[in-house]
Every structure is written in C-alpha cells, then in structure tokens.
Amino acid sequence: ASLAAPLLNTVFFMSSLVLFFYRTDYIQGFVSAMGAANPIMFILLFVGINGLVEIICGFAVAFPAAKAISKYLKI
C-alpha cells in the first residue's frame, strides 16, 4: 500500500492529464520543450525524478507508520 498510493496517484494524474489536455497549446509547449515524440514519452519525461522521489518518500513514511500501528494494535 505504501508503494501503490504514490504510484497510482502519479499514473492516474498523468493519464487524465494526457487524455484530456494533451492537444492543448499549454501541454504542447511542454512537449516541444522536452522533445517528446509521443504521449508515453511525454509522461516519462514529465514525471521523471518526481515520481521516483514520491515513491521513495511514500515508502519511507508509510512503512514506519504501519509498523508503529501494528505494534500498538499487537497484530
């Protein structure tokens, strides 16, 4: 769950961004600036390091929290 939440958040956000707004001038400005050849490449370039950092931070926070809750509830 600590990995799924940030991963799914990023996937759903970027999917909806590309699905609804990919053809707008604003997003096409980013596409041109990054040199993305297609929507998938745009997603990979746009998320980049941020997605990785979000996953690591989510795991770093959620794992100790789950461990503490488990210990408190004696599961």
Summary of the structure (lengths in Angstrom):
residues: 75
radius of gyration: 16.9
end to end distance: 17.1
largest distance: 54.6
contacts: 173
relative contact order: 0.16
helix: 84%
strand: 0%
